[in-house]
Amino acid sequence: MTPTPLARGLALIGGGLALSFALAATAADNWPTRPITFVVPSSPGGGTDIYARLLAEGVGKALRQTVVVENKPGASGNIGAAAAARATPDGYTFLVSATPAIAVNPYLYKNLPYDAEKDLVPVARGVDAPLVYVVPPGSRFKTLDDLLAAGKSEPGKLAFGSAGHGSPTFLGVKVMEEKTGAAFTHVPYKGMAPTMQDFLGGRLDFLQSDVASVLPHIKSGKAVPLAISSKSPLFPKVPVWTDKGLPDVPQSFSVMAPAGTPDAVIQKMSQTVVKAMQEPSVKQRLIEQGYLPVSDTPARFSQQLKEERAMWKSLIERNHITVE
């Protein structure tokens, strides 16, 4: 029986699709054939940059390819995120970002130069980055409960600093205020470096900081930890505030790809990130910086990211938080 023109057309389409899938699979098998770029939307030396460079080392070793870290700081991560979102989706550019650029900023800024949900695709959540409450040595506050009690009995008297209105170091305290009824005075800075400078200078009563930023000062005795968001081997005796029913503040360093990047490449990079995070020497160095390696899939990361975005959106809208 002679095939009809329609049948022949469908066969050709089917054959073309099969060939496309085969070529895509072959391309993923051969990937990468040249250096990969990790775009980091923050300055060198910060928590995201520290993580990205450790990740680049691990991924480069696993893939036997050079991985270049390219810092594009500014606008709370928006400049770097936009650059990654506009990159050619060929599997050679990835965004390595903290939480704000991919989960918080879309609800703080009216005119972002990228769409975090449409222009970027989840690849892997590399590490969780616990937050820690610290006070100066000699502070009258010995526990987080002491600090929160003072925040309720003396509303607005105690000052804390943060890396800005859109930073987890501010929003995390806002979550705690909502939950407990405490009230503090917020002093925003342009990044954690000047925030830490004023804290060490005695001009702030406390900080909620990522562990990596404050770790050297905890070790030197210039900052005293009261509580941490997740159990850390660095601070086995420091209480975990989520164990007491206080709210978690998701903060992580994650890998995203420009939308349109071949799924086979995304899957391979995700598996490579997980492998790199578990390599003994890299894992140990991450833990020494205060990071907690995560093993997940793009699908699992995507679901978690969706939940976090909904949480941050609700918090920002309830509290009418805006940035200029």
Helices and strands as residue ranges (DSSP letters): H 5-30, E 36-40, H 47-63, E 67-71, G 75-77, H 78-86, E 93-98, H 99-99, I 100-104, G 105-107, E 120-128, E 131-135, H 144-153, E 159-162, H 168-180, E 185-188, H 192-200, E 206-210, H 211-220, E 224-228, G 241-244, E 252-258, H 263-278, H 280-288, E 292-293, H 298-318
